[in-house]
Amino acid sequence: MTERTPAEPTPPPPPAPPVPPPVPEVEIVSEMTAQALFDKCETLARNLWWTWHPEVHSLFRDLDPIRWRQLDHNPIALLREFTPERLAARASEMVLHSRINYHYRRLKEYLSDRRRTWGKTHANILGALPAAYFSAEFGIHESVPIYSGGLGVLSGDHIKSASGLGVPLVGVGLFYSQGYFKQQLDLNGWQSEEYLETHVENLAMEPAKDPTGRPVTVQIDTRNGRLLAKVWQLHVGRVELYLLDCNVEGNRPEDRELTSRLYGGDDRIRIRQELVLGVGGVKALHALGITPGVYHLNEGHSAFAPLEVIRERMQDDGQPFDGALRTVASQTVFTTHTPVPAGHDRFHGGLVEEHLGPLRDQLGISYEQLMGLGRVDPQNPNEPFCMTVLALKVSRKANSVSQLHGRITRRMWAHLWPWREEEEIPIGHITNGVHIPSWLAWQMRQLYDRHFPEGWIYGMGEPEPWQNIHHVDPGELWETHNSLKNLLLAFVRRRVSRQCRRRGEPDDVVEAARNLLNPAILTIGFGRRFATYKRATLIFSDRDRLAALLNNPERPVQLIFAGKAHPKDEPGKRLIQNLANMRRDPCFKDRIAFLEDYDINVCRHMIQGVDVWLNNPRRPLEASGTSGQKVVLNGGLNLSILDGWWAEAYDGSNGFAIGKGRSHVNDEITDLRDAKSLYEVLEKEVVPTFYDRDADGLPKRWIELMMNSISTLAWRFSAHRMVMDYTRTMYVPAAGGVSCDMDRR
């Protein structure tokens, strides 16, 4: 991370007016008032600003708590079940009028007041030339299912923080009508996938329109015909997110399904999706009248975008290809997240020519020149076309997502710069962060509001406000954490009992699920994609030793797991099956729970309520990781391999480390060594510290670790800090402004 100057705090909004006492009878409102009230709720629902404001979330929940849960917390779908008159009656019954009016005013003030934002001061040049942030997925909320995991959630957090900071930015992605799959486990614990069609009318999006008011549709030419994509617009606070959708009349039937699923299909589907994202995304911005000052490629999926920008420059400004490439590269920044060579998209020449051929013709370059842009060795005809190589060649600023990942990435791509020492490879790092308001539990937010300086939330990317956690009474912090833990366990019981009922398990099994886990027991959570390198079952390496830990009569431990395996990842599915079936083992009965269909909602409950978050990837394969950063905000502690973000976060007093930050060349030896360390840390550090209580029943040393974790890590690994770093060191210079450069090594 780079050295920063303090952010300028923004004055807080006015406090909420007192809620009037309930009236004995349903309030009578006029038809016009009922419609006006409904319109205000609709306005709130149609800007995803509400997703990081729990008080607005609770407002919608109070309209109908049961349907709210059944509809995946989707306010648009909920409002479709109300008439204005029925909503007005319910608002009177629940005394919601003042809350609706207050939050409506807050939203309007937030959208209109851009003058006092951090971005206005530090990124003014982007006001006329905004940053265009391209990503294959955006995880904003569970009700908008166009994400699969960490990359998407990071993208969602990035644009939310850009909104909060007032950084002029637009997002560009794809609309997946079936999203990522819904996960279910059968009686044998095997994962099955179900794809559900998303009803567009239930999403907070609308057709994007050009300056003349016409809906935007773009055309991308290929050697075997054209692709059409319409453009949707979502409001994410102050940021506009544009999503391209190929379900358009005029496309062939198979092309209408092109953007239906996230990360599905073969290489041909993948390259066509990436063509739509990159080339189609640039065309969409042009049609919308948006002229970016910087193009941010979040991972290699969107690397075709600069080629289309180069074509525009050649056409509009008469530049030759080489000159246009230099110009566009100076405005392009690239973030890579993948530390594994096999994780980078590669395509054979036939696919590239089929889909990029018409664009290549307009660029005036040969097939060999185009393929060379995607090859480490341009002269090697057998080397496939790599999207990451293309992204590195058409950008002048590139970064990895943690300090350790930076070293790995420079080593991985050093052969692109054979004349440089590895330390001089021009790939820096900006460590990932999380959007604090999205992941901070409401109960913890109230605690911080009581003890932190007024308006602290506007300086959440700075260290000073967070030091006040040390002034909080330990008992108050502990009780707040325990209340969140109880909410998590109630959620686990509901989910697991429903899973058992769906599978047709006996009544006694369903009933046992309703009483699963114990709030007094040390609770460890593990939630992430079930790729084999993440080693979800490492803790089961020595079953007898684990059983002794879990069933210790005085100091027991319980585990909560969640996560999906890619539909084509058979080894990952077997990991899930093995783990899910542990519940039948008498050694682990009532001590293990597996939650199906891991998504933002499940993640939110887990990271807010666990005592410890377990992360044990095989070092150095975790580029960054952000789930543990979310845990920090809510008082949980990390127990992690020294990889990704934890390698630069752990200081010996803010959590627990597995191993010494080293790995063996033999993976089996690494796994054995890490498993041994994991057990030792649990037995000698984690468990004793948690159960060591004072006369008041408080684990004083544990609470001290919680406070140290919050004060040292919450600000440092926030998306606000991350976006400020991107803005100062990447966006502003790329757009033509002056700023300090990042650590480029």
Secondary structure, DSSP 8 states (H G I E B T S, - for coil): -----------------------SS-----HHHHHHHHHHHHHHHTBGGGGG-HHHHHHHHHH-HHHHHHTTT-HHHHHTT--HHHHHHHHHHTT-HHHHHHHHHHHHHHHH--TTSHHHHH-GGGGTS-EEEE-S---S-TTS----SHHHHHHHHHHHHHHHHT--EEEEEE--TTBS-EEEE-TT--EEEE-----GGGSSEEE-B-TTS-B-EEEEEETTEEEEEEEEEEEETTEEEEEEE---TTS-HHHHTTTSBTT-S-HHHHHHHHHIIIIIHHHHHHHTT---SEEEEESGGGTTHHHHHHHHHHHHH---HHHHHHHHHHTEEEE----SGGGS-EE-HHHHHHHHHHHHHHHT--HHHHHHHT-SSTT-TTS-EEHHHHHHHT-SEEEESSHHHHHHHHHHTGGGSTTS-GGGSS-EE----B-HHHHS-HHHHHHHHHHS-TTGGGGTTSSGGGGGGGGS-HHHHHHHHHHHHHHHHHHHHHHHHHHHHHTT--HHHHHHHTT-S-TTSEEEEEES---GGG-TTGGGSSHHHHHHHHT-SSS-EEEEEE----TT-HHHHHHHHHHHGGGGSGGGTTTEEEESS--HHHHHHHHHH-SEEEE---TT------HHHHHHHTT-EEEEES-TTHHHH--SSSSEEESSS---SSHHHHHHHHHHHHHHHIIIIIHHHHH---TTS--HHHHHHHHHHHHHHTTTTBHHHHHHHHIIIIIHHHTT---------
